Amino acid sequence: MLGIAGIAAWNDLGLPVLLSGTVAVLAIVAHGWNRIALTKLAYQRTLDRTRVFPGQSVDYSVRLDNRKLLPLVWINASDGIPEDIAPSRSQLPDGLEWADGTLSVSTSLLWYQRASWHCALECRKRGYYLLGPARITSGDIFGLFDKSQTAGGVEHVVVYPRLYDLSHLGLPSKFPLGEAISPNPAFQDPTRVRGVRDYAPGIPFRHIHWKASARSQRLQAKVFEPSTALRASLFLDTSAYLGNDEIRDLDGFELAISTIASIAQNLIGQGHSVGLYCDTKLITGEAFIAMKAASGTEHLARMLEALAKATPHAVAFEQVLSAARPALATRSTICVVTGGLTPEADARLANFRRRGFPVVVHHVGDASKVLGEVG
């Protein structure tokens, strides 16, 4: 335009000079407007929580704040929202639109103006979902130029596995695993000393109470409290659901995850110590789940989050059994949730039983394949 204006001026053509000069000036103004359109523009995404169960919702809000004198005639902000936690289109407020995995808003902002929008993310399915980063686009008033940048960072929403009452899964509420509590317990808790007694042959040397022995001038042995806490290691075998790439039972896979999560919740709710080992690969990159036995609600939350990250891809279940063996406590009960054991896995579990580990197998799937307790 400047070139045309120069040629027109050389030939004393006033109107072309005016028109081309005006266009050139507007282009320069538009370019400068575009360069500073996204400066001092704040984007904020807020989630009221990031850990939920299927069927619950997450309150999602987004705010745009134009902190400069220059108005923004148009601005678009889009945020990636996976379909399984997308908001219901019928419930979206004016200005928000969700399509193809993107929640977007288009608006305009005057100088020092802010605007916000709210909606509910409907968490329909177990998973570990990534939100963001958002992409913000704006430009000049004439629409000649536009500029984009990312904002808001990345957040994750964890949708835990669906939990069921054990009776709804055909399992007894008081799960029959591990050490039974009785007046004459077969096992004792070596961390809780109840008293002392005279030493007798057969008592382990490490159980001698040396201070009491020195006081009484004869050997005294520690007497321990009876063990009331169950030690259980839960194993998930997904080979029957995922072993065939052509025929995959994803519904059975999800039910198996919910089953093992429900068992873990039941046992930890009773104060027991529970470990978790699953042959599924995690969306965060881990080859499989391996969590040593512990108790408490925080440990349960970590287990549920690990199960939320499980993907329908697995390593060999026998590999998980081998990796878990060194971490299993003595007499820890092994509980396996499976769609059907391979002969090799069945043989390894039988070997665990011969070594003194109680083993219980629960089948999730075809009722004709129920395995019950490993003999």
C-alpha positions in Angstrom: 0.0 0.0 0.0 2.8 2.4 0.7 4.3 1.6 -2.7 1.0 2.3 -4.4 0.7 5.5 -2.4 4.1 6.6 -3.6 3.4 5.8 -7.2 0.1 7.7 -7.0 1.7 10.7 -5.4 4.4 10.8 -8.1 1.6 10.9 -10.7 -0.5 13.5 -8.8 -3.4 11.0 -8.2 -4.9 12.2 -4.9 -7.6 9.6 -4.3 -5.4 6.6 -4.7 -2.9 8.2 -2.4 -5.6 8.7 0.2 -7.0 5.2 -0.1 -3.7 3.3 -0.2 -2.3 5.4 2.6 -5.3 4.8 4.8 -5.1 1.1 4.2 -1.4 1.1 5.0 -2.0 3.0 8.3 -4.8 0.7 9.3 -2.6 -2.3 8.6 0.2 -0.9 10.7 -2.3 -0.1 13.5 -3.8 -3.6 13.3 -0.4 -5.3 13.4 0.6 -3.3 16.5 -2.8 -4.1 18.1 -2.3 -7.8 17.4 1.2 -7.7 18.9 -0.1 -6.5 22.3 -3.5 -8.2 22.3 -2.5 -11.0 24.6 -0.3 -9.0 26.9 -1.6 -8.5 30.4 -4.4 -11.0 29.7 -4.9 -13.4 32.6 -6.5 -16.8 32.2 -7.5 -18.9 35.2 -9.1 -22.4 35.3 -10.5 -23.6 38.6 -11.7 -27.1 39.6 -13.4 -27.5 43.0 -11.9 -31.0 43.3 -9.8 -33.4 41.2 -10.6 -36.8 42.8 -14.1 -38.2 42.3 -16.0 -41.4 41.7 -18.0 -42.3 38.6 -21.3 -40.4 38.6 -20.0 -37.4 40.5 -19.3 -34.0 38.9 -16.5 -31.5 39.1 -17.3 -27.8 39.2 -15.3 -26.2 36.4 -14.8 -22.4 36.1 -12.8 -20.3 33.8 -12.0 -16.6 34.1 -10.5 -14.1 31.6 -9.2 -10.8 32.8 -8.0 -8.0 30.5 -5.6 -5.9 32.6 -4.8 -3.2 30.1 -6.3 -0.1 28.4 -6.5 -1.8 25.0 -9.9 -3.5 24.5 -10.2 -6.9 22.9 -13.0 -6.9 20.4 -12.8 -10.7 20.0 -11.1 -13.4 22.0 -11.4 -17.2 22.0 -10.3 -19.5 24.8 -10.4 -23.3 24.3 -9.5 -26.0 26.8 -9.1 -29.7 26.2 -11.7 -31.8 28.0 -11.8 -35.6 27.4 -15.2 -36.9 26.3 -15.6 -39.2 29.4 -15.7 -36.1 31.7 -17.2 -33.6 29.3 -20.1 -31.4 30.4 -23.6 -32.1 29.2 -24.3 -29.9 26.2 -27.8 -29.2 27.4 -26.5 -27.8 30.7 -23.8 -25.5 29.2 -24.4 -21.8 30.0 -24.4 -19.2 27.2 -20.9 -18.6 25.8 -19.6 -22.0 26.5 -19.4 -24.7 23.8 -18.0 -28.3 23.9 -17.2 -30.2 20.7 -14.6 -32.7 19.7 -12.8 -32.8 23.0 -12.6 -29.0 23.4 -14.5 -26.7 25.7 -14.4 -23.2 24.2 -15.7 -19.7 24.8 -15.7 -16.7 22.5 -16.3 -13.2 23.9 -15.0 -9.6 23.9 -13.4 -7.7 26.8 -13.2 -4.0 27.3 -10.3 -2.3 29.1 -9.8 -3.7 32.6 -12.8 -6.0 32.2 -13.1 -9.6 33.4 -15.6 -12.3 32.7 -16.1 -15.9 34.0 -18.1 -19.0 33.1 -19.0 -22.1 35.1 -20.1 -25.6 34.2 -20.1 -29.1 35.7 -17.8 -31.8 34.3 -19.8 -35.1 34.4 -17.4 -37.9 35.3 -18.9 -40.9 33.7 -16.0 -43.4 33.6 -13.0 -44.5 35.6 -9.8 -43.0 34.4 -6.9 -40.5 34.7 -7.8 -37.5 32.6 -5.6 -34.6 31.5 -7.1 -31.1 31.2 -5.2 -28.3 29.4 -3.2 -26.4 28.6 -5.8 -23.9 27.3 -5.2 -22.1 24.0 -6.1 -18.4 23.9 -6.5 -16.6 20.5 -7.1 -12.9 19.9 -6.2 -10.2 17.4 -6.8 -6.7 16.0 -10.1 -5.0 15.7 -10.2 -5.4 11.9 -9.6 -9.2 11.9 -6.5 -8.9 9.8 -4.1 -10.6 12.2 -4.4 -13.1 15.1 -2.2 -14.4 17.8 -2.3 -17.5 20.0 -0.7 -18.6 23.2 -1.1 -21.4 25.8 -2.2 -20.7 29.3 -3.6 -22.4 32.4 -1.1 -25.2 32.6 -2.1 -28.9 32.9 -4.3 -30.5 35.5 -5.5 -34.0 36.1 -8.9 -35.3 37.2 -8.8 -38.8 38.8 -12.0 -40.8 38.5 -11.6 -43.7 40.9 -13.0 -47.1 40.1 -16.7 -47.7 41.0 -17.0 -49.3 44.4 -19.6 -51.8 45.4 -20.8 -53.4 48.5 -19.2 -56.9 48.6 -22.6 -58.5 48.9 -23.6 -57.1 45.6 -20.6 -58.8 44.1 -21.5 -62.2 45.6 -18.8 -61.9 48.3 -19.2 -62.0 52.1 -19.0 -58.6 53.8 -16.5 -60.1 56.3 -14.0 -61.2 53.8 -12.7 -64.7 54.7 -9.0 -64.0 54.4 -5.9 -64.2 56.6 -5.6 -64.7 60.3 -8.7 -65.5 62.3 -9.3 -63.8 65.6 -9.7 -66.4 68.3 -9.1 -66.8 72.1 -6.1 -68.9 71.2 -4.6 -67.3 68.2 -2.3 -69.2 66.0 -0.2 -66.0 65.3 1.1 -63.2 67.5 2.0 -59.6 66.8 5.8 -59.2 67.6 5.4 -55.5 67.8 3.1 -55.6 70.8 4.5 -57.2 74.1 1.9 -58.2 76.6 4.2 -59.5 79.3 6.9 -62.1 80.1 7.0 -65.8 81.1 9.7 -68.3 81.9 11.7 -69.4 78.9 10.9 -72.8 77.4 12.7 -74.8 74.8 11.5 -74.0 71.3 11.0 -70.2 71.9 13.0 -68.2 69.3 16.2 -66.7 70.8 15.1 -63.3 69.6 12.0 -63.4 71.9 14.1 -63.5 75.1 13.5 -60.5 77.3 17.0 -59.7 78.5 16.2 -57.0 81.0 13.5 -59.1 82.7 15.9 -62.1 82.7 18.6 -60.0 84.4 16.1 -58.8 87.1 14.8 -62.3 87.9 18.1 -64.1 87.4 16.5 -66.6 85.0 15.6 -66.5 81.3 12.4 -64.8 80.6 10.6 -64.8 77.2 8.3 -62.1 75.8 4.6 -62.8 75.5 3.0 -61.0 72.6 -0.5 -59.7 72.0 -2.6 -61.9 69.7 -2.6 -60.7 66.1 -6.0 -59.2 65.1 -4.9 -57.5 61.8 -5.3 -59.3 58.5 -2.4 -59.1 56.1 -3.6 -59.4 52.6 -2.0 -58.9 49.2 -4.5 -58.3 46.4 -3.6 -59.4 42.8 -5.4 -58.5 39.6 -4.9 -60.8 36.7 -6.4 -59.3 33.5 -5.0 -61.8 31.0 -8.4 -63.4 30.4 -9.9 -60.0 29.5 -7.0 -58.5 27.5 -5.1 -61.5 26.2 -6.8 -61.6 22.8 -6.4 -58.4 20.8 -9.3 -59.3 18.6 -11.8 -60.2 21.4 -11.3 -58.0 24.4 -13.7 -58.1 27.4 -13.4 -54.4 28.5 -16.6 -54.6 30.6 -15.2 -57.6 32.5 -11.9 -55.7 32.8 -13.7 -52.7 34.4 -15.7 -55.0 36.7 -12.6 -56.8 37.8 -11.0 -53.4 38.7 -14.1 -52.4 40.7 -14.1 -55.8 42.4 -10.5 -55.5 43.6 -11.0 -51.9 44.6 -14.1 -52.8 46.6 -12.3 -55.6 48.4 -9.4 -53.2 49.3 -11.9 -50.7 50.6 -13.6 -53.3 52.7 -10.4 -54.7 54.3 -8.9 -51.3 55.0 -12.2 -50.1 56.4 -11.8 -52.9 59.0 -8.3 -51.7 59.9 -6.4 -54.4 58.0 -3.1 -54.1 56.1 -3.5 -54.5 52.3 -1.1 -54.6 49.4 -2.0 -54.3 45.7 -0.4 -55.9 42.6 -1.9 -55.6 39.2 -0.6 -56.6 35.8 -2.0 -53.6 34.0 0.2 -50.9 32.5 -0.5 -47.4 33.8 -1.2 -44.4 31.7 1.6 -42.6 33.5 4.2 -45.1 32.2 4.6 -47.7 34.9 4.7 -51.3 33.7 2.4 -52.6 36.4 1.0 -51.8 39.9 3.1 -52.9 42.9 2.2 -51.5 46.3 3.4 -53.0 49.5 0.9 -53.8 52.3 -0.2 -50.9 54.4 -3.3 -49.6 56.1 -5.2 -46.3 56.5 -7.4 -44.1 54.3 -4.4 -42.5 52.6 -3.1 -45.8 51.5 -6.5 -46.7 50.1 -6.6 -43.4 48.2 -3.2 -44.2 46.6 -4.5 -47.7 45.6 -7.7 -46.3 44.1 -5.6 -43.7 42.2 -3.3 -46.4 40.8 -6.3 -48.4 39.7 -7.8 -45.2 38.1 -4.6 -45.0 35.9 -4.8 -48.7 34.8 -5.1 -49.1 31.0 -6.4 -52.1 29.0 -2.8 -53.3 28.4 -1.0 -55.8 30.5 2.2 -57.6 31.2 2.4 -61.3 32.0 0.7 -62.0 35.3 3.4 -64.5 36.2 5.9 -61.5 36.0 3.9 -59.7 38.6 3.8 -62.7 40.9 7.5 -63.0 40.7 8.1 -59.3 41.4 5.8 -59.3 44.4 7.2 -62.4 46.1 10.0 -60.7 48.0 7.6 -58.0 49.4 5.0 -60.5 50.8 4.9 -60.7 54.6 5.0 -64.1 56.2 1.5 -65.8 56.2 0.1 -62.9 54.2 -3.1 -64.0 52.4 -3.0 -63.8 48.7 -6.3 -62.8 47.0 -6.5 -63.0 43.2 -9.2 -61.4 41.1 -9.1 -62.9 37.6 -11.1 -63.8 34.6 -9.3 -67.2 34.3 -5.9 -68.3 35.4 -3.3 -69.7 33.0 -1.8 -73.1 33.9 1.5 -71.4 34.8 -0.2 -68.8 37.0 -2.2 -71.6 38.7 1.0 -73.5 39.4 2.7 -70.5 40.9 -0.2 -69.8 43.2 -0.2 -73.5 44.3 3.5 -73.1 45.1 2.7 -70.0 47.2 0.2 -72.1 49.1 2.8 -74.9 49.7 5.1 -72.2 51.2 2.4 -71.2 53.8 0.5 -68.4 52.0 -3.2 -68.8 52.1 -4.5 -68.3 48.6 -8.0 -67.4 47.5 -9.1 -66.8 43.9 -12.2 -64.9 42.9 -13.4 -65.2 39.3 -15.0 -62.3 37.6 -16.7 -63.3 34.4 -18.3 -66.5 33.1 -19.9 -68.3 36.1 -19.0 -71.7 34.6 -15.3 -70.9 35.2 -15.5 -70.1 39.0 -12.2 -71.2 40.5 -12.8 -70.7 44.3 -9.9 -71.6 46.6 -6.7 -72.9 45.2 -5.9 -76.4 46.5 
